[in-house]
Amino acid sequence: MGLFSNKKSYLGVDIGNNGVKMVELAASTGRARLATYAYADVDTNLTHSSSLEDQQKVAEIIKKIFSEAKVSSPKTIAALPNFSVFSSIISLPEMSKKELSQAISWEAKKFVPLPIEDMVLDWRPLVKKEKKDKEKTKEEAVDKLKKKEEFQKILITAAPKDLVERYLNVFKLANLDLLAMETESFALERSLIGKDNAVIMIVDFGAFSSDISIVENGIPILSRSIDVGGGTITQAIARSLNIEQKRAEQFKRDIGFSSQSLNSVPKIIENTISPIINEIKYSFDLFQGRKSSGVVEKIILTGGSSVLPGLIDYLNEILQIKVYIGDPWARIVYPVELRPVLQELGPSFAVSVGLAMREIV
């Protein structure tokens, strides 16, 4: 649906295994304003298939919902799935750009389990968010002068060339101007966390995989993926109760973790997501093992299955930490009459909202 038009607007496109979501945001006096949004609930196979036929299929889906939603801007930012991208934060001394490029290539070989020549390397220096001047102590100011940035922290990302080429081709076929690609974790940080400097974990419940990210000072410094998601839960319910997938999906969304339910659905869901719980706990341990100065203060949930009844209470009890449903529209200006539908769609649109925000905020 088209709401507004603006010459300076950007389109965020999230291609998932079970559909495509897009959000167009326009710059409006320093804030992002919703221009339009669209989605298609169809299976895609872009991350696992290199066939031209699958690329054309996704491109046609994008073109169709682009037209139906009356999107005005071809300027697009897309997301690469977290599970396909390798990333690491390294510390290097100050050096020339040429030396830095060589050092980064060498460092990447240490954490990328594939030949570097088959990867697209990207990197950027990390600048820690500063406290406001009135919050700084005299000791902190003196310490900063002493250190004088002898070393720099750099985020390295590496994505398979063939996957990057697939995405480039899809957006070329869709007649869109692809400005950038980034990992989903950065888009989620942008839409769900914003300027919050707390150490926060984001758990994105996808269709058949879930992504866990820990964000510190606005940077996703730890990302992990596990092949369990909302679709996995539906399949488990269908098998256990010997019912059709459609009915199992309805049971999942209606019952969830409800303690008042007399059937076995909550227990099936609990058993199915136990690997996700274990991965969350493992991520906590990994983060603390890095000798970070902070601790994870809260968990933000997103993704289609994050709204299962009783899930927040269940996670609060199991993990003993504050858990919230993320609201990607919290930093977006939009017509108040759209609030009910946008709140319902929010968990599924967090990545596409964050992508569209990239060039505005």
VENNOR-V953246 format. One record per residue. RES is the residue in three letters. SS is DSSP state (H for helix, E for strand, - for the rest). Layout:
res: (RES/RES)
ss: (SS/SS)
//
This chain:
res: (MET/GLY/LEU/PHE/SER/ASN/LYS/LYS/SER/TYR/LEU/GLY/VAL/ASP/ILE/GLY/ASN/ASN/GLY/VAL/LYS/MET/VAL/GLU/LEU/ALA/ALA/SER/THR/GLY/ARG/ALA/ARG/LEU/ALA/THR/TYR/ALA/TYR/ALA/ASP/VAL/ASP/THR/ASN/LEU/THR/HIS/SER/SER/SER/LEU/GLU/ASP/GLN/GLN/LYS/VAL/ALA/GLU/ILE/ILE/LYS/LYS/ILE/PHE/SER/GLU/ALA/LYS/VAL/SER/SER/PRO/LYS/THR/ILE/ALA/ALA/LEU/PRO/ASN/PHE/SER/VAL/PHE/SER/SER/ILE/ILE/SER/LEU/PRO/GLU/MET/SER/LYS/LYS/GLU/LEU/SER/GLN/ALA/ILE/SER/TRP/GLU/ALA/LYS/LYS/PHE/VAL/PRO/LEU/PRO/ILE/GLU/ASP/MET/VAL/LEU/ASP/TRP/ARG/PRO/LEU/VAL/LYS/LYS/GLU/LYS/LYS/ASP/LYS/GLU/LYS/THR/LYS/GLU/GLU/ALA/VAL/ASP/LYS/LEU/LYS/LYS/LYS/GLU/GLU/PHE/GLN/LYS/ILE/LEU/ILE/THR/ALA/ALA/PRO/LYS/ASP/LEU/VAL/GLU/ARG/TYR/LEU/ASN/VAL/PHE/LYS/LEU/ALA/ASN/LEU/ASP/LEU/LEU/ALA/MET/GLU/THR/GLU/SER/PHE/ALA/LEU/GLU/ARG/SER/LEU/ILE/GLY/LYS/ASP/ASN/ALA/VAL/ILE/MET/ILE/VAL/ASP/PHE/GLY/ALA/PHE/SER/SER/ASP/ILE/SER/ILE/VAL/GLU/ASN/GLY/ILE/PRO/ILE/LEU/SER/ARG/SER/ILE/ASP/VAL/GLY/GLY/GLY/THR/ILE/THR/GLN/ALA/ILE/ALA/ARG/SER/LEU/ASN/ILE/GLU/GLN/LYS/ARG/ALA/GLU/GLN/PHE/LYS/ARG/ASP/ILE/GLY/PHE/SER/SER/GLN/SER/LEU/ASN/SER/VAL/PRO/LYS/ILE/ILE/GLU/ASN/THR/ILE/SER/PRO/ILE/ILE/ASN/GLU/ILE/LYS/TYR/SER/PHE/ASP/LEU/PHE/GLN/GLY/ARG/LYS/SER/SER/GLY/VAL/VAL/GLU/LYS/ILE/ILE/LEU/THR/GLY/GLY/SER/SER/VAL/LEU/PRO/GLY/LEU/ILE/ASP/TYR/LEU/ASN/GLU/ILE/LEU/GLN/ILE/LYS/VAL/TYR/ILE/GLY/ASP/PRO/TRP/ALA/ARG/ILE/VAL/TYR/PRO/VAL/GLU/LEU/ARG/PRO/VAL/LEU/GLN/GLU/LEU/GLY/PRO/SER/PHE/ALA/VAL/SER/VAL/GLY/LEU/ALA/MET/ARG/GLU/ILE/VAL)
ss: (-/E/-/-/-/-/-/-/E/E/E/E/E/E/E/E/-/-/E/E/E/E/E/E/E/E/E/E/-/-/E/E/E/E/E/E/E/E/E/E/-/-/-/-/-/-/-/-/-/-/-/H/H/H/H/H/H/H/H/H/H/H/H/H/H/H/H/H/-/-/-/-/-/-/E/E/E/E/E/E/-/H/H/H/E/E/E/E/E/E/E/E/E/-/-/-/H/H/H/H/H/H/H/H/H/H/H/H/H/H/H/-/-/-/-/H/H/H/E/E/E/E/E/E/E/-/-/-/-/-/-/-/H/H/H/-/-/H/H/H/H/H/H/H/H/H/H/-/-/-/E/E/E/E/E/E/E/E/E/E/H/H/H/H/H/H/H/H/H/H/H/H/H/-/-/-/E/E/E/E/E/E/E/H/H/H/H/H/H/H/H/H/-/-/-/-/-/-/-/E/E/E/E/E/E/-/-/-/-/E/E/E/E/E/E/E/-/-/E/E/E/E/E/E/E/E/-/-/-/H/H/H/H/H/H/H/H/H/H/H/H/-/-/-/H/H/H/H/H/H/H/H/H/H/H/-/-/-/-/-/-/-/-/-/H/H/H/H/H/H/H/H/H/H/H/H/H/H/H/H/H/H/H/H/H/H/H/H/H/-/-/-/-/-/-/-/-/E/E/E/E/E/-/H/H/H/H/-/-/-/H/H/H/H/H/H/H/H/H/-/-/E/E/E/E/-/-/-/-/-/-/E/E/-/-/H/H/H/H/H/H/H/H/H/H/H/H/H/H/H/H/H/H/H/H/H/H/-/-/-/-)
//
